[in-house]
Amino acid sequence: MSFYSLDYPYHSVNINADNGFRRSEVEGPTEPIVFPNKKDNKIVSTISNKKLYIGVGTKFVGTVKIYNNFITKFFARIFGWSMEVSFGDKIDREVRCIDKEDYKKFIEVFSKKYWDGYIDEDLNKYKEISCLTDRIKKEIDGEYMRDVINPKDRDKKTRELENAIKERNEWKAEALIRTGAAVHKAFIARLGNLGNQHSSYNADLKLVPHQFYVIQGPPVMHAKLIDSERIFNLLREFGAPTKHIAGEQFLYIREFEEASNNSNFNMAPNIQNGLPGFTLDASRGMSKRFRDRKENVYNLSFNDQDELVKEKKPIDKPDSEPSNPAS
């Protein structure tokens, strides 16, 4: 059964935030996909560990020393240590100030591995780094960018990728995948609001429960849900699997349970007329108790044709736990 037979129209809902849910980090095996009729030699770069990491297609190919603040750039230019090199294409072009000698070593290693080994002594001919891909004769191999950059940088890019997919920003999602975002970690996306639009989880729940659909799964599932074949195919190229992974769709409901009045007393020492004393502060308030539960729970998975399917999950007893009282 196709996932697109859900009982609600996915395209009419809004997925802006994960709304306080705990982030789930589920790693899975990689499934590198090879497209024989498509040669992806796009060059990308990202800064990590105070170096410039360079990737071609889906693979990391090397690092170069970079001058990344105005002071080091100034002195590197004065002493002739640096040169400016353009990365990216006409749409996402970025100029980097990198070390000449380090860049020359990078080109020498790259040419021996993927060219015929010959390089021109004039480095100015390599100011456009895209020219490096014109003479590639061998398949680019190696690690993914996400496997070599700093884990903190990878985690930051992964969070940004989640938001880019939720916002359906394909251009930003592609840039993040290429420059090191993890492609396995599951995350939660909220699918619209049913009933009243509450300003908070606890507002006006006596009238209408707070409820919305939720999808939890890895990025490939979310890419399928937003009908983005571009992001889906790119995730597959970068090793995101569709086999042996699982996700979940459910209706999240928060209902009002009860309210109770309470009084708080606070006694603080002070000095009155030169003598020690105490000040008694009293306050009254109301505590509210809410119940969170899930309904219409479905397990999500991919079939052999990479189609997203759902299967009703049996629930023996209600999945509900009273939440902590909130004032």
MOVEN-V23928 format. One record per helix or strand of 3 or more residues. SS is the DSSP state (alpha for helix, beta for strand). FROM is the first residue (numbers start at 1). LEN is the number of residues. Records with the same first field share a line. If there is no record, write none. Layout:
# MOVEN-V23928
SS->FROM-LEN + FROM-LEN
This chain:
# MOVEN-V23928
alpha->3-3 + 10-3 + 70-9 + 100-15 + 123-4 + 129-5 + 145-3 + 151-16 + 170-9 + 219-7 + 229-9
beta->43-6 + 51-6 + 59-8 + 82-6 + 94-6 + 187-8 + 210-8 + 247-26 + 275-28 + 308-5 + 319-4
